[in-house]
């Protein structure tokens, strides 16, 4: 069926509520909106399903959630023993998150699959840990992470605690595709709770997560002794981080934690920000005022599902600097490696894992401490897979993993980005540097003095709808077919095409790339700079990443500016913007 036919079938379905039917009838004279809602189905991207809250095949609603869950149930019921181990479910503060979690639980229970559901909103890292701790086959989190309020999503995790691998996600999606809309098995949620098919997860699971998180700390004695001397401002941005972050800071000894009152309580409309994204400096506006009032030099912020951590630090001129994800990662990495070396607990086979679009400063830091560094594709599932493989083989000991998009992981007990653990580590690092008379801003400058200046610049080009996705695809095809040989006067030495997995170095025979296939292009320039272009796996965006390093900051800024201007102009031409 085409979009119009599908629209009419939905309008006629008895499965729709009165509100949903009214919503669809209100767009009866808007063919563009009908096309947008019904021209396709939500597909699994980097982080499962994610879409705008609206009725239709291309939106997040109870019918899409039920269908996705039926597909997951069908997939699991084809695996011996999977149903008995069951599924762990969590949800954040977004609009309809609790509703979608309950619908997910009801469909799984109706299909004979054991369900363990968090009784209140919980963060992604808590779910990731619980999947392994509870011995479940899979996990589901209802969240759209840091996206604006109109979005929600559906993340699928597997027994190792990480998100489903691409091949597995494809198999689950194939099962979903075989499920007609409105045909999912379901049951009464409350009845399933009463008869035990849906079990509720309580405080004992939180306590276990808190215990393993505290084990990552490098200076617990210092925190107990002097943690009360360091004022910290924290904002959960209306999300799930409020209780776990504050609890862990309190347990560690950090008792001067001031929470932004306007952003403390869960609220899926996110009334104080344009988007609940700690990458956005606007997210720190209220926190800065509170920090100035309380005399704090550091602000911590977590997104709604608490997988991303943002940090703002006070400069000596009294202004606030909102750190990039790469800067936060390097501060945490230096703190972890230097601390473990001083304690004599740094293993000889230690490894740091990062996404390929993240800063190469981490390479230099890891090398100084004798740790290996490995690059993986974008998507934290790939870092999770490495942790799982090393745990099984014993070949390497995982130390730290990160993505430039404000995702960090230490310890490896969770297998996804863990902003809760990262927040406590950042607070600890702040106190350790304070013992040396330094702030986290000073710490960053010390890193640059030690390793040289490294900076990155990125941007996204948003092109929503069917036409937008087609323009992004044409842009990638054009760059793939005719890759530029120079950017801003700097020659490209290596071109890496990840869709076919080929690495082409100037003057050399093409080589295979030993990473999974991906719609991504990477350019390595002769001066050490690098460029990556790829479509987002979760949003209607084309993403541009640029990184470079130099001995002097002003020269680096000039180089980054030239590269960005050249690439921005190129991509806008290709995208016809």
C-alpha positions in Angstrom: 0.0 0.0 0.0 1.1 3.6 -0.6 1.0 6.2 2.2 -2.6 7.3 1.4 -3.9 3.7 1.4 -2.1 3.0 4.7 -3.5 6.1 6.2 -7.1 5.1 5.3 -6.5 1.6 6.7 -5.4 3.1 10.0 -8.3 5.4 10.1 -10.7 2.5 9.7 -9.0 0.3 12.3 -10.9 -0.6 15.4 -7.6 -0.7 17.3 -7.3 3.1 17.4 -8.5 5.1 20.3 -11.0 7.9 19.8 -8.1 10.4 20.4 -5.9 8.7 17.8 -8.6 8.6 15.2 -9.4 12.3 15.8 -5.7 13.0 15.4 -5.6 11.2 12.0 -8.8 12.7 10.8 -7.5 16.2 11.5 -4.8 15.7 8.7 -7.3 14.4 6.1 -6.8 17.4 3.9 -3.0 17.6 4.4 -1.4 15.1 1.8 2.1 16.1 2.8 1.5 15.3 6.5 -0.1 12.0 5.5 2.9 11.1 3.3 5.3 12.0 6.2 3.4 9.8 8.7 2.9 6.8 6.5 5.5 6.7 3.7 7.7 4.4 5.8 8.0 2.6 9.1 10.4 3.5 11.8 13.6 1.4 11.5 16.3 0.3 13.8 19.2 2.7 13.7 22.3 3.2 15.9 20.1 3.1 19.0 16.9 1.1 18.0 13.7 2.9 17.2 13.4 6.7 17.6 10.8 9.0 16.2 8.3 11.8 16.7 5.4 11.1 19.0 2.5 10.8 16.6 0.0 8.3 15.3 1.2 6.5 12.1 3.7 4.0 10.9 6.5 6.6 10.9 6.0 7.7 14.5 6.3 6.6 18.1 2.9 5.4 19.4 1.4 2.3 21.2 0.9 0.5 18.0 4.5 0.8 16.8 5.7 -0.2 20.3 3.4 -3.2 20.4 4.5 -4.3 16.9 8.2 -3.9 17.7 7.7 -5.8 20.9 5.9 -8.7 19.2 8.8 -8.9 16.7 11.2 -9.0 19.6 9.1 -11.7 21.3 9.0 -13.8 18.1 12.8 -13.5 17.8 13.3 -14.5 21.4 10.9 -17.4 21.3 13.1 -18.9 18.5 16.0 -19.1 20.9 15.9 -22.0 23.4 15.7 -20.7 27.0 15.5 -17.1 26.1 11.9 -16.6 27.3 12.7 -18.1 30.7 15.6 -15.7 31.2 13.3 -12.9 30.1 13.5 -9.2 29.5 14.4 -6.3 31.8 12.6 -3.0 31.0 13.3 0.6 32.1 12.0 4.0 31.0 12.8 7.7 31.5 10.8 10.8 32.0 9.7 11.5 28.4 6.1 11.8 27.4 4.5 8.4 27.2 7.7 6.6 28.4 5.9 4.8 31.3 2.9 4.0 29.0 5.2 2.5 26.3 7.1 0.5 29.0 3.9 -1.0 30.3 2.7 -1.8 26.8 6.1 -3.5 26.1 5.8 -5.5 29.3 2.2 -6.6 28.5 3.1 -7.8 25.0 6.1 -9.8 26.3 4.1 -11.4 29.1 1.3 -12.4 26.6 4.0 -14.2 24.6 5.2 -16.2 27.5 8.3 -14.2 28.1 9.4 -13.4 31.7 9.4 -9.7 32.4 11.4 -7.6 35.0 10.2 -4.0 35.0 11.7 -1.1 37.0 8.9 0.2 39.2 10.0 3.9 38.6 11.9 5.7 36.0 15.5 4.6 35.7 18.6 5.5 33.7 20.1 3.6 30.7 23.2 2.5 32.6 21.1 1.1 35.4 19.2 -1.0 32.8 22.4 -2.1 31.1 23.7 -3.3 34.4 20.5 -5.0 35.5 20.2 -7.0 32.3 23.5 -8.8 33.2 22.9 -8.8 37.0 19.4 -10.2 36.6 20.6 -12.8 34.0 18.1 -11.6 31.4 18.2 -12.4 27.7 17.4 -8.9 26.7 16.5 -5.4 27.8 14.4 -2.5 26.6 14.7 1.1 27.5 12.0 3.6 26.5 13.8 6.8 25.8 14.8 9.2 23.0 17.9 10.2 25.0 18.8 13.9 24.5 16.3 14.7 21.6 13.6 17.4 21.9 10.4 16.7 23.8 8.4 15.7 20.7 10.5 12.5 20.4 10.6 9.1 22.1 12.3 5.8 21.4 12.8 2.2 22.0 16.3 0.8 22.7 17.0 -3.0 22.6 19.8 -4.5 24.7 21.1 -8.1 24.8 22.4 -10.4 27.5 25.8 -8.9 27.6 24.3 -5.6 28.6 25.0 -3.7 25.4 22.7 -2.6 22.7 21.9 -5.3 20.1 24.6 -5.8 17.5 23.8 -4.7 13.9 23.3 -8.3 12.7 21.0 -9.0 15.7 19.1 -5.8 15.3 18.6 -6.7 11.6 17.2 -10.1 12.6 14.9 -8.5 15.2 13.7 -6.0 12.6 13.1 -8.8 10.1 10.8 -10.4 12.7 9.1 -7.0 13.3 8.5 -6.7 9.6 6.5 -9.9 9.6 4.0 -8.6 12.2 0.9 -6.9 10.8 0.0 -3.7 12.5 -2.6 -4.2 15.3 -1.9 -7.9 15.5 0.4 -8.0 18.5 -0.6 -10.3 21.4 -1.1 -8.4 24.6 -2.7 -8.8 28.1 -3.9 -6.8 31.0 -0.9 -5.2 32.6 -2.2 -5.1 36.2 -3.3 -8.8 36.0 0.1 -9.8 34.7 1.7 -8.0 37.6 -0.6 -9.8 40.1 0.0 -13.2 38.7 3.8 -12.8 38.5 4.3 -12.7 34.7 5.6 -9.2 35.2 7.9 -8.8 38.1 8.8 -5.3 39.5 12.4 -4.4 40.2 12.9 -2.4 43.4 15.6 -0.9 45.6 17.8 -4.0 45.9 18.9 -3.6 42.2 19.7 0.1 42.8 21.9 -0.9 45.8 23.8 -3.3 43.7 24.4 -0.8 40.9 25.6 1.8 43.5 28.0 -0.6 45.0 29.8 -1.5 41.7 29.8 2.2 40.7 31.6 3.2 43.9 34.2 0.5 43.2 35.5 2.6 40.2 36.5 5.5 42.4 40.2 6.1 42.7 40.3 8.3 45.9 37.4 7.1 48.1 39.3 8.1 51.3 39.9 11.6 50.1 36.2 11.9 49.1 35.1 10.8 52.6 37.6 13.2 54.3 37.2 16.3 52.1 34.2 15.8 49.8 32.1 18.1 52.0 34.4 21.0 51.2 33.7 21.0 47.4 30.5 22.7 46.2 29.0 21.1 43.1 26.0 22.1 41.1 24.0 19.4 39.3 21.1 19.3 36.9 19.3 16.2 35.8 17.5 18.3 33.1 14.1 16.9 34.2 15.3 13.4 33.7 16.1 10.1 35.4 19.5 11.0 36.8 18.3 13.0 39.8 18.1 10.2 42.3 21.1 8.0 41.3 23.6 10.8 40.8 22.7 12.6 44.0 22.7 9.2 45.9 26.1 8.3 44.7 27.7 11.7 45.4 26.2 11.6 48.9 27.5 8.1 49.5 30.9 9.1 48.3 31.1 12.0 50.7 30.2 14.9 48.4 27.6 16.6 50.6 27.6 20.1 49.1 25.6 19.1 46.0 23.1 21.8 44.8 20.5 20.7 42.4 18.9 23.2 40.0 15.4 23.4 41.4 13.6 24.3 38.2 15.1 21.2 36.5 15.0 18.7 39.4 11.7 16.9 38.9 10.9 14.6 35.9 9.0 16.5 33.2 8.8 15.2 29.6 8.0 18.6 28.2 11.5 19.9 29.3 10.1 23.4 29.9 13.4 25.1 30.8 15.4 24.1 27.7 14.9 23.9 23.9 16.3 20.3 24.1 17.5 18.4 27.2 21.0 18.0 25.7 24.1 18.6 27.8 26.0 19.3 24.6 24.0 22.5 24.3 25.4 25.5 26.4 21.8 26.6 26.9 21.2 23.6 29.1 23.6 25.2 31.7 21.9 28.6 31.8 20.1 28.1 35.1 22.9 26.0 36.6 25.4 28.8 36.1 23.4 31.2 38.1 23.1 28.7 41.0 26.8 27.9 40.8 27.8 31.6 41.0 25.5 31.9 44.0 27.0 28.8 45.8 30.6 29.4 44.9 30.9 26.2 42.8 33.6 25.9 40.1 32.0 22.9 38.4 28.5 22.0 37.0 27.4 18.5 36.1 24.4 17.8 33.8 22.9 14.6 32.6 20.4 14.0 29.8 16.9 12.4 30.4 18.1 8.8 30.3 21.4 9.7 32.0 23.7 8.2 29.4 25.3 11.5 28.5 27.2 13.8 30.9 27.9 17.5 30.3 30.4 19.5 32.4 30.9 23.3 32.7 33.9 24.7 34.6 34.7 28.1 35.9 37.6 30.0 34.3 39.9 32.4 36.1 38.1 35.4 34.4 34.9 34.3 36.1 33.2 33.1 32.9 32.0 29.6 32.4 33.4 27.2 29.8 31.1 24.4 28.7 33.5 21.5 27.9 33.2 19.4 24.8 32.7 15.6 25.1 36.2 15.1 23.9 37.6 17.5 26.6 35.6 15.7 29.4 36.8 12.3 28.1 40.4 13.4 28.2 40.1 14.8 31.7 38.5 11.6 33.0 41.1 9.5 31.1 44.1 11.4 32.5 42.5 11.1 36.0 41.9 7.3 35.7 45.3 6.4 34.2 47.4 8.7 36.3 45.5 7.6 39.5 45.9 3.9 38.7 49.6 4.3 37.9 50.2 6.1 41.2 48.4 3.3 43.0 50.3 0.6 41.1 47.0 -0.8 39.8 47.5 0.0 36.1 47.5 -3.3 34.2 50.1 -4.1 31.6 47.4 -5.1 29.1 45.1 -2.1 29.7 43.0 -0.8 26.8 41.1 2.4 26.0 38.3 2.2 23.4 36.8 5.2 21.6 34.7 5.9 18.6 36.6 6.7 15.4 35.2 10.3 15.3 36.5 11.1 18.8 39.7 13.1 19.6 43.1 11.7 18.9 44.4 13.4 22.1 43.2 10.2 23.8 45.8 8.3 21.7 48.6 10.4 23.1 47.3 10.1 26.7 46.9 6.3 26.5 50.4 6.0 24.9 52.1 7.9 27.8 50.7 5.4 30.3 51.4 2.3 28.2 47.8 1.6 27.5 46.6 0.4 24.1 43.9 2.4 22.2 41.4 1.0 19.8 39.0 2.8 17.5 35.5 1.5 16.8 32.6 2.7 14.7 30.2 5.2 16.0 27.6 3.6 18.3 28.4 2.6 21.9 27.4 -1.0 21.1 30.8 -1.4 19.4 32.6 -0.3 22.6 30.4 -2.8 24.5 31.3 -5.6 22.1 35.0 -4.9 22.7 34.5 -5.0 26.5 32.6 -8.3 26.2 35.3 -9.9 24.0 38.1 -8.8 26.3 36.3 -10.1 29.3 35.9 -13.5 27.7 39.4 -13.8 26.3 41.4 -12.1 29.0 43.6 -10.6 26.3 43.2 -7.0 27.5 41.8 -5.2 30.5 39.2 -2.5 29.8 40.0 0.8 31.4 37.8 3.4 29.8 35.6 4.0 26.7 34.1 7.1 25.2 32.4 8.8 22.3 32.7 12.4 21.5 29.0 12.8 21.9 29.3 13.0 25.7 29.2 9.3 26.3 31.7 7.8 28.8 32.2 4.4 30.5 34.5 3.2 33.2 34.6 -0.2 35.0 32.6 -2.1 32.4 29.9 -3.3 34.7 27.4 -1.4 32.5 27.8 -1.8 28.8 26.5 1.5 27.6 27.2 5.1 28.2 27.1 5.8 31.9 26.7 9.4 32.9 26.0 8.5 36.5 29.4 6.9 37.0 31.0 9.6 34.9 29.5 12.3 37.0 30.9 10.8 40.2 34.3 10.4 38.6 34.2 14.0 37.4 33.4 15.2 40.9 36.3 13.0 42.3 38.7 14.5 39.7 37.6 18.0 40.6 38.4 17.3 44.3 41.7 15.7 43.4 42.8 18.7 41.4 41.5 21.0 44.1 44.0 19.4 46.5 46.7 20.7 44.1 45.1 24.2 44.0 43.6 23.6 40.5 40.1 23.6 38.9 39.0 21.2 36.1 39.7 24.1 33.8 43.3 24.2 35.0 43.5 20.5 34.6 42.5 20.8 30.9 45.1 23.4 30.3 47.7 21.2 32.0 46.8 18.4 29.6 47.3 20.7 26.6 50.7 21.8 27.9 51.7 18.2 28.3 50.4 16.7 25.0 49.9 19.6 22.6 46.7 21.3 21.5 44.0 19.1 20.1 40.7 20.4 19.0 37.6 19.2 17.2 34.8 20.8 15.4 31.5 19.3 14.3 28.2 20.3 12.9 25.0 18.6 11.7 22.8 19.4 8.7 19.2 18.6 9.5 17.0 17.5 6.6 13.7 16.1 7.8 11.3 13.9 5.9 11.6 11.7 2.9 13.1 14.3 0.7 15.7 15.2 3.3 16.8 11.6 3.6 17.1 11.3 -0.2 19.3 14.4 -0.3 21.6 13.0 2.4 21.9 9.8 0.5 22.7 11.6 -2.8 25.4 13.7 -1.0 27.1 10.6 0.4 27.0 8.9 -3.0 28.5 11.9 -4.6 31.4 12.1 -2.1 31.9 8.4 -2.4 32.1 8.4 -6.2 34.4 11.5 -6.4 36.3 12.0 -3.0 38.0 15.3 -2.7 41.8 15.3 -2.9 42.3 18.4 -0.8 40.5 20.4 1.9 41.4 24.1 2.5 44.7 23.6 0.7 45.7 20.5 2.8 46.2 17.3 0.8 44.2 14.2 1.6 46.7 11.3 2.2 44.2 8.6 3.0 40.5 8.1 2.0 38.5 5.4 3.9 35.2 4.3 2.5 33.4 2.2 5.2 30.4 1.1 3.2 32.6 -1.3 1.2 35.4 -1.3 3.7 38.2 0.0 1.6 41.2 2.1 2.6 42.9 4.0 -0.2 46.2 5.7 0.7 47.9 7.9 -1.8 50.3 5.9 -4.0 49.5 2.6 -2.3 47.4 -0.5 -3.1 43.9 -0.3 -1.5 43.5 -2.2 1.7 40.5 -3.7 3.6 39.3 -1.9 6.7 39.0 -4.3 9.6 35.8 -2.8 11.0 32.1 -3.5 10.3 30.5 -1.9 7.2 29.0 1.5 7.7 27.8 4.5 5.7 30.7 6.7 6.6 33.6 8.4 4.9 36.9 9.3 6.6 39.7 11.5 5.2 43.2 11.6 6.8 45.1 14.8 5.9 48.9 15.1 5.5 49.2 17.5 8.5 47.5 15.0 10.9 44.1 16.5 10.6 41.1 14.3 9.9 37.6 14.6 8.5 34.6 12.3 8.9 31.2 12.6 7.1 28.3 10.2 8.0 24.5 10.2 8.2 23.1 10.0 11.8 21.7 6.6 12.8 19.1 8.2 15.0 18.1 11.5 13.5 17.5 13.1 10.1 20.9 14.6 9.9 24.2 14.5 8.0 27.1 14.9 10.5 30.5 16.5 9.9 33.5 15.9 12.2 36.9 17.6 11.9 39.9 17.1 14.2 43.4 18.6 14.2 46.4 19.2 16.5 49.2 21.7 16.7 51.8 23.0 19.1 50.2 26.4 19.4 46.5 27.1 20.0 46.1 30.1 17.6 47.5 28.1 14.7 45.2 25.2 15.5 42.2 27.5 15.6 43.1 29.0 12.2 43.5 25.6 10.6 40.2 24.3 12.0 38.4 27.4 10.8 39.7 27.0 7.3 38.9 23.3 7.2 35.4 23.9 8.5 34.6 26.7 6.1 35.8 24.6 3.1 33.9 21.5 4.2 30.7 23.4 5.2 30.6 25.0 1.7 31.1 21.7 0.0 28.4 19.8 2.0 25.9 22.6 1.5 26.4 22.4 -2.2 26.1 18.6 -2.2 22.9 18.8 0.0 21.5 21.7 -2.1 21.0 23.9 1.0 
